[in-house]
Amino acid sequence: MRNIQLIVEYDGTAYCGWQRQENGLSIQQVLEESIGRITGEESRVIGSGRTDAGVHAIGQVAHFHTASRLGERNFLMGINSLLPADIAVREVREVDPSFRACFDVKSKVYVYRICNRPVRPALERQYAWFVWTPLDLEKIEGALDLFRGTHDFSSFCSTHTDSPDHVRTILDIGVGKDDKGMIQFSLEADGFLRYMVRTIVGALVDIGRGRRSREDVAGILAAKDRRKAGLTAPPQGLFLKEVRYG
């Protein structure tokens, strides 16, 4: 059996997330059905991790096994010809049989986008969180170091997260703003818990709005209690940018 790696880009707006669900259409299901039509096999596509409903990806990594002898280029063109417009396979390549898209991950990079201006966006409404209140970027930047390093992120994840271990290491975190009022957060970690990025961004936005102080957020992190944290940022601003293996 060959092991085929995919780099996948998708707009998550219309989907219930990456993973197959009984109550909705998932990215995984669409990919598996498309690949199955090409190979004539029942395909199981394993992703580097889940993304939730409404969350997007620029560089999701996945793999599947097949007995098909189709070339990489034929797979790429064939799969994309069957996928809907909001999902695209960017790269296809055969990899070592031992490669596992999920368990071999060294780190992931997520970005979160906020449209911070007085008037709501039309074109960005599905790809950014609209926050009309001016955000103090200097205050936000002054709190980023709270999250760097290894911490128990129990206060910054869903109470229904799958992992019993809430300790993660954030390798890098940054924020910037362009002249059109678009703020972008970037976070790299060895792993992310469910809603972790969105809850961290929610806390940082509260700082930028003046609703919380750096000390408040430090106390929330130390409490290891999700009830202490504030809002969870909406899903449409979140993108899985890159999965790193080396």
N, C-alpha and C positions, 0 to 999 in steps of 0.2 A: 504494500500500500504506500502511495506517495503522500507526503505531507505538504500541503499547499498553504502558504501564508497570504493573507489579504490585508491591504491598507484601505480602509473604508471611510468615506465621507458621507455624512447624512444630515438632513434637516429633520429634527425629531418632533416637529410640531404635530404631525398627524399620527404619531405612534405612542404606544403605551410604554415605550422604553426599549432597551436593547433586548432583554430576555423575553422568551415566549411567555405569554400570559393567556389564561382562559377567557379573560374579559376584554381582549382587544388585540389589535394587530401590532406585532413587534418587528424591529429591524432584523433580529435573528431569524424569525419565521420567513420573512420575505427573501432573505439571502438563501436560506436552506431550500426553499421551494424553487428558486431560480437555478441554483446549482444542481439540484436534483433533476430538473428538466434537461440539463446539458449532459449529465453523467449517466442518467438512468438509474442512479443509486439513491438510497435514502441517506441524505447528507446531514451531518451534525456539525454546525459551525460554532466553534468555541471562541468567544471574545476575550480580550484582555481584562474585562470587567464589565459590570452593568453601567448603563446610563439610564436615568429615570425618564419618565414621560415628559416630553417637551424639551429635553436636553439634546444638544447637537454634538456632532463630532467632525473634526477636521482630519484626524489621523487615528481612528480606532484600528486596532490590530486584531486579527482573528486568524484561525486556521481550520482546515478540515482535511480529512483523509479520503483518498479516492484511489480506485484501481484504474481510472481513466488514463489514457496515454496522451490526451490532448496537451499541446504545448502551452506555455505560459501566456503567449500573446492570444491564442485562441480562447483560452479561459477568460482573459480580460475582456476581450471584445464580446464574447458570447454572454457572459454574466451581465455585463452592462446593457446589452441589447434587450434583456428581459426585465431589468430593474425599473421601477418607477423613477420619475425625474428627480425625486427628492432623496434618492440613495445612489451613490456611485462608488464603484471599486476603483481606486486610484492606481494600485499596484497589485500584481500577482507574481509570486515567485515560489519555486519549490525550495523547501528548507530541509534541514536535517530531521530525520524521523523523531528525534528526541525533543524537538522544539515544542513548547507549550505556551500558547499566547497569554494565558492567565498566570501560571505559576512561575514563569521565567522573568517576569517584569521586575526591573530594578527601580524604576520611578515612572510617574506620570505627570504630565503638565496639563493643567486646566487653565482656561482664561474665563473671566466673567466680565461682561460688558454692561455699562450703565449709561443711559442717555440722560445727562444732567443739564437740562435747560428748561426755560419756562413753558415752552410749548411742546405738547406731545408729538412724537414722531409718527409718520405714516409708514415709511419704508423700513424702519428699524423695529417696528412694534413686536415682531416675532423673534428678534435677535438681540434684544437688550431690555433691561429693566428701566422704565421711565421714572425718574425721580426729579420732580420739578424744583424741590427745595435746593438752593445752592449748597454744595458740600464743601467743607473745609478740607482740602487735600493735605494741607500741612499737618493738621491734627490726625488725619488718617495715617499718613506716613509715619508719624511719631508713635503709632501703636503696632506697626507691622512686626517689630522685633519680638513682641509678646508671643507670636505664633511660631517663630523660627525655632528649629531644634526639635527634640523629642519630648512629647507631652502626652498626657492622657486627655483625649479630646471628647470625653463623655458629655461635656456641656455643649459640644458643637457637632452633634450627630443626631440622627433620628433615634427615638426610643425603640424603633422596630428594626434597627440595623442588624444585619445577619451575623456580624462578627462579635464574639464575646470579649475580644481584646480590643480596647479602644485606644491603645498607644500607637501613635504614628510619628514619623519624623518629617517635618517640613524642611526641605533642603533650601528652598528659595521662595520668597514672596515679594511682590512689588506692585506698584500702581503708577499709572500715568494718565494724563488727560490731553486730548488734542484740541485744536482751535475750534472744533465743531461741537464741543461740549460732551464728547464721548470719553468716558472714564473706563479704563481697562485694568482689571486685576489679573495678575499671573501668579499661579501657585504650583510649585513642584514638590512632590512628596514621594516617599517610598510606598505609599498607599493612601487611599482615601476611604473614609466611612460614608455611609449613606447620608446625604444632605450636608456633609462636612464643609465643602466649599461654600455652599449657599448660606449656611448659618454663620460662618466666619465673615462673609461679605455683609450679611445683615447686621452683625455687630459693628463692623467698621463703618457702615453707612450711618448707624446710630451715633457713632462718634463724630462723623462728618456733619451730622445735623445738629450736634450739640446736645443730644438726648442722653448720652453716656460719656463718661470720661475714660481715659486710658486705665485709671485705677479700677473703675467699675468692671471693665473687660478682663483685667488681670484677675479680679476676684471671681468672675464667672468661670474662667479657665481653671482656677484652683479648686472651685467647688465641685467639679466633676458631676454636675447635675444639670440635665437638659432644661429643667424647669426654670433655671436661673437666667438662661439666655433669652434673647428677644426673638425678633422675626426671622424667618427663613426667606432669603431672597427667592423670587420666582424663578422657574426653570428656564425660561426662554433666553436669559442672558448667559447661560453656561455652555461652554464648548470644551470637549475633550480635544486638546490640541495635539498632543504627542504622547506616545508610549515608548519608553526607553528600555533597552535590554542590555546595553553594553556598559 
